[in-house]
Amino acid sequence: GVDGTGRGLGNLEKDFFLLVESVMDPIEDLAVVMVDADRYCSTFSARPKKSLQEKLDEIRHQERAAGVAEEQLKRKAFETLTDPVSVFRMFRLAENIGAIARHAAVAGDLMRSMIHV
């Protein structure tokens, strides 16, 4: 649909789903990290530790990508929506969804500090 600005809402919807998908990646990888961390803690081998560190780096990278997707969605919401309440709600929704990826990155950072001890 078009909201009175002449721009379609389809791109906003696409950006919303892009943000949701970008947040799912670090959450899914965090589950894999937990298995790898258990394996590392039972063997203290260098190979699982290296693999674990690489996955933690990937989670941090994915969190940054989710942050970019969050900012892109907020920008498009501001450009596309005409109702101020809708803009505010979309901003809050984007921030809350983006916070999920940030929490995964923080959990990864805590895991990293545990394996460096």
Sequence and secondary structure as in RCSB ss.txt:
>XXXX:A:sequence
GVDGTGRGLGNLEKDFFLLVESVMDPIEDLAVVMVDADRYCSTFSARPKKSLQEKLDEIRHQERAAGVAEEQLKR
KAFETLTDPVSVFRMFRLAENIGAIARHAAVAGDLMRSMIHV
>XXXX:A:secstr
 B SSS BSHHHHHHHHHHHHHHHHHHHHHHHHHHHHHHHHHH  HHHHHHHHHHHHHHHHHHHHHHHHHHHHHH
HHHHH   HHHHHHHHHHHHHHHHHHHHHHHHHHHHHHHHT 
